[in-house]
Amino acid sequence: MDEFSNLKSKLLAEQVQDQLFRYILNTPVPVGNKLPNEFELGQKFGVGRSTIREAVKLLVSRKVLEVRQGSGTYVISTTPSDLDPLGLRAVEDKMALALDLVDVRIMLEPGIAEMAALHASPEDVKKLDLLCRKIEKRINDGESYIDEDIAFHSCVAECSRNVVVKQLVPIIDTAVLMFVNITHQKLTDETVRTHRAIADAIAEHDTIGAKTAMMMHLTYNRELIKRLIREEP
């Protein structure tokens, strides 16, 4: 009975860890900011303080949170260490990193979209369409769309039916996460338009259209990052 109870507590803490991480991303709680206390978080997620404590420990181990004695719990990264296969979270100049990441995406993702247009199944097309509509709804409602944005780019990669490309998905996910966090969703209109163009081209098996639409999407991203770098004090 004790073993079952411990297992149940562990699974609950893992679920709350996921909810807490999404809360950090979607609120958002910027890096350097303090989380609400255990009591408030417990009320928010409908669990006890001990479960919150365990969930926090899990995010501490993933280098998302840091507990400072006598002060509280702080967000130190929005990229968990296990979702950072290249160790990019240690890079201090996040703007320069975002530019480097989008440059790598430009090297990779137009070609991935081209392959996706060749190999996407009817089910893939439906999934991309659904993700486009979810992103548009979240943007129209003024909500964070980061999870759906990551899922869209991951889905395009999976549509390529290339085993190596699938292994690159975590790197693409890191890039999308970095971009959305830095730009604070400043390209919402362009995101809706270019995601739809990518999805439509893939649905039509239009390889050139898919490649061009992805290039346009990433070019918008790159130009915004460059402008933000120029505006830095």
SULHUDA-V67777 format. One record per run of one state. SS is the DSSP state (~ for helix, > for strand, _ for the rest). FROM is the first residue (numbers start at 1). LEN is the number of residues. If there is no record, write none. Layout:
SS:FROM:LEN, SS:FROM:LEN
This chain:
_:1:1, ~:2:26, _:28:6, >:34:1, _:35:3, ~:38:8, _:46:3, ~:49:13, _:62:3, >:65:4, _:69:3, >:72:4, _:76:5, ~:81:3, _:84:4, ~:88:3, _:91:3, ~:94:26, _:120:2, ~:122:19, _:141:5, ~:146:14, _:160:3, ~:163:21, _:184:4, ~:188:16, _:204:3, ~:207:25, _:232:2
